[in-house]
Amino acid sequence: MRNNIFLTAAIITLLFASEAQAQQQALTEKGKLVYSADFTKPLDKKVWITEIEPKAPASVYTEKDRLILDTKGGVTVWLNKHLTGNIRIEYDRTVMMEGGVNDRLSDLNQFWMATDPRNKNLFTRSGVLESYDSLSLYYVGMGGNSNSTTRFRKYNGNGERQLLQEYTDTAHLLKPGITYHVTTIIKGNETSFWVNGELYFLYKDTKVLKEGYFGFRSTKSRQAVSGLKIYQL
């Protein structure tokens, strides 16, 4: 019995390693660049849809080739571009800790492959996290809950927020003054989330979300995003 348990564990480990290797190849796969943003100009409100919880002070703007999210409450900044198929999304992001009124080391978050099963117009919400519960999407909250958890969820479009994986160790939480290179991949029936080239989450989904919208997400913090690129794989 013990040998069977070890054998099963070894098989699972090999399968995960194989899947992770396949996803890792997509980290450097050239792909076709379908969108990029250098944030050198003021935000185009037709391209970037901001949903900000009504708590002051709060603002979203561009500065020094960066997108700045500086809010007291929740905020989502959607890219108004419908994504489909195999894609890679990558960008750099920093949680700023410089004594600003909203500075807090928490919530480097994002939504991807988001759709609203009940409304063709996705962009109807207030920035409050709970208002997104009815959507269908993937979500990572890195350094959430005041930098105590890093969680990966799938929202199933019916109010269920399925917890897929979670970290609470300091290695997977946020550190001040660090710029993180974040890469998200959808390929085949898998999605993965990487930070500085390290695999954080990998999920093989029997009902993979193959289309939808991408959004930067946070709450009570000041963050800078730069170098956004999206590739079709």
C-alpha positions in Angstrom: 0.0 0.0 0.0 2.8 2.4 0.9 4.6 1.7 -2.4 1.4 2.4 -4.3 1.0 5.8 -2.5 4.6 6.7 -3.3 4.1 5.7 -6.9 0.9 7.7 -7.2 2.6 10.8 -5.7 5.5 10.4 -8.1 3.2 10.2 -11.1 1.3 13.3 -10.0 4.6 15.1 -9.6 5.8 14.1 -13.0 2.5 15.2 -14.6 2.6 18.6 -12.9 6.3 19.0 -13.9 5.4 18.2 -17.5 2.5 20.7 -17.6 4.6 23.3 -15.9 7.4 22.8 -18.5 4.9 23.2 -21.4 3.6 26.4 -19.8 7.2 27.6 -19.2 8.0 27.3 -22.9 5.2 29.8 -23.5 7.1 32.3 -21.3 9.6 32.8 -24.1 7.5 31.8 -27.1 7.6 34.7 -29.6 3.9 34.8 -30.4 2.3 37.7 -32.1 2.2 41.0 -30.3 -1.5 42.1 -30.3 -1.4 44.9 -27.8 1.1 47.0 -25.9 1.0 50.1 -23.6 3.8 52.3 -22.6 1.6 54.8 -20.6 3.4 57.8 -22.0 0.1 59.7 -22.6 -3.0 60.4 -20.5 -5.3 57.4 -20.3 -7.7 57.0 -23.2 -11.0 56.4 -21.5 -12.3 54.4 -24.4 -9.4 51.9 -24.1 -9.0 51.9 -20.3 -12.2 51.6 -18.2 -11.7 52.6 -14.6 -14.0 51.4 -11.8 -13.2 53.1 -8.5 -14.9 52.6 -5.1 -16.2 56.0 -4.0 -13.7 56.5 -1.2 -11.4 59.6 -1.3 -8.7 60.2 -2.1 -8.6 58.0 -5.2 -7.2 58.5 -8.7 -5.9 56.5 -11.7 -3.5 58.3 -14.0 -0.3 58.0 -16.0 3.0 59.4 -14.9 6.6 58.8 -16.0 5.6 56.0 -18.4 3.6 54.3 -15.7 0.0 53.6 -15.0 -0.7 54.7 -11.4 -3.4 53.2 -9.2 -3.7 55.4 -6.1 -6.9 54.6 -4.2 -8.3 54.4 -0.7 -10.7 51.7 -1.7 -11.1 49.1 -4.4 -10.2 49.7 -8.0 -10.3 47.9 -11.3 -8.7 49.2 -14.5 -10.0 47.2 -17.4 -8.4 47.0 -20.8 -11.2 47.3 -23.3 -9.9 44.7 -25.6 -11.6 41.3 -26.0 -9.1 38.5 -25.7 -9.5 35.0 -27.2 -7.5 31.8 -27.5 -4.0 31.2 -26.4 -2.4 34.4 -24.9 0.4 35.7 -22.8 0.0 38.9 -20.7 3.1 40.4 -19.1 3.9 43.7 -17.3 6.0 45.1 -14.5 4.3 46.3 -11.3 5.4 47.9 -8.1 3.6 48.5 -4.8 4.9 51.9 -3.7 5.8 52.5 -0.1 6.9 56.1 0.1 4.7 57.6 2.8 1.7 58.4 0.5 -1.7 58.7 2.0 -2.8 55.4 0.4 0.5 53.6 0.6 0.0 50.0 1.9 1.9 46.8 1.1 -1.0 44.8 -0.2 -3.1 43.6 -3.1 -1.2 43.3 -6.3 -4.2 41.7 -8.0 -5.6 41.1 -11.4 -8.6 39.7 -13.3 -8.3 37.9 -16.6 -10.7 36.2 -19.1 -13.5 38.1 -17.5 -17.1 38.1 -18.9 -20.5 38.8 -17.5 -22.9 35.9 -18.2 -25.9 38.3 -17.8 -24.7 41.4 -19.6 -22.8 41.9 -22.8 -21.4 45.1 -21.2 -18.8 44.0 -18.6 -18.0 47.5 -17.4 -20.9 48.3 -15.0 -19.4 47.9 -11.6 -18.3 50.1 -8.7 -14.8 49.0 -7.8 -16.1 47.2 -4.7 -14.7 43.6 -4.8 -18.0 42.0 -4.0 -19.6 43.6 -7.0 -17.6 41.3 -9.3 -18.8 38.0 -7.7 -21.3 37.4 -10.5 -18.7 37.5 -13.2 -16.9 34.6 -14.9 -13.1 35.0 -14.6 -9.8 34.1 -13.2 -8.4 36.1 -10.3 -5.1 36.3 -8.4 -4.8 38.3 -5.3 -1.0 38.6 -4.6 -0.4 39.9 -1.1 -4.0 40.2 -0.3 -5.6 40.6 3.2 -2.9 43.1 4.2 -0.1 41.0 2.7 -1.0 37.7 4.4 -2.2 35.6 1.5 -1.6 35.0 -2.2 -4.6 33.3 -3.7 -5.8 32.0 -7.1 -9.5 31.8 -7.7 -12.0 31.1 -10.4 -15.2 33.0 -10.4 -17.9 30.7 -12.0 -20.4 33.4 -12.9 -23.0 32.3 -10.3 -21.5 34.0 -7.2 -19.2 31.2 -6.4 -15.5 32.2 -6.0 -13.7 28.9 -6.2 -10.3 28.9 -4.3 -7.9 26.9 -6.5 -4.6 27.5 -4.7 -3.2 29.6 -1.9 0.1 30.6 -0.3 0.7 32.2 3.1 4.5 31.9 3.3 6.6 35.1 3.0 8.3 33.9 -0.2 5.0 34.3 -2.1 4.0 37.6 -0.4 4.9 41.2 -1.3 8.1 42.9 -0.4 8.6 46.7 -0.4 10.6 48.3 -3.2 10.4 45.3 -5.5 9.3 45.6 -9.1 7.6 42.3 -10.1 7.5 41.1 -13.6 4.1 39.3 -13.9 3.2 36.9 -16.7 -0.1 35.2 -17.2 -0.6 32.5 -19.8 -3.7 30.8 -21.2 -2.7 27.9 -23.4 -4.9 25.0 -24.3 -6.9 24.0 -21.2 -4.4 25.5 -18.8 -3.8 28.8 -17.2 -0.7 29.8 -15.3 0.6 32.8 -13.3 4.3 33.6 -13.0 6.2 36.2 -11.0 9.8 37.1 -12.0 10.0 33.8 -14.0 8.8 31.7 -11.1 5.6 29.6 -11.4 3.1 30.6 -8.7 0.0 28.9 -10.0 -0.9 26.4 -12.7 -4.5 25.2 -13.2 -5.7 22.6 -15.7 -9.3 23.5 -16.2 -11.9 21.2 -17.6 -14.0 24.3 -18.4 -11.2 26.7 -19.3 -12.1 30.3 -19.9 -10.9 31.0 -23.5 -12.2 34.6 -23.9 -12.8 37.7 -22.0 -11.2 40.9 -20.6 -8.1 41.6 -18.6 -8.0 44.1 -15.7 -5.6 45.4 -13.1 -7.1 45.1 -9.6 -6.2 46.5 -6.2 -7.5 48.1 -3.0 -6.1 50.7 -0.7 -2.7 51.1 -2.1 -0.5 53.0 -4.5 0.8 51.0 -7.4 2.7 51.6 -10.6 2.4 49.4 -13.8 4.6 49.6 -16.8 5.5 47.7 -20.0 2.2 45.9 -20.7 2.4 43.5 -23.6 -0.1 40.9 -24.8 0.8 38.2 -27.2 -1.3 35.7 -29.2 0.4 32.3 -28.9 
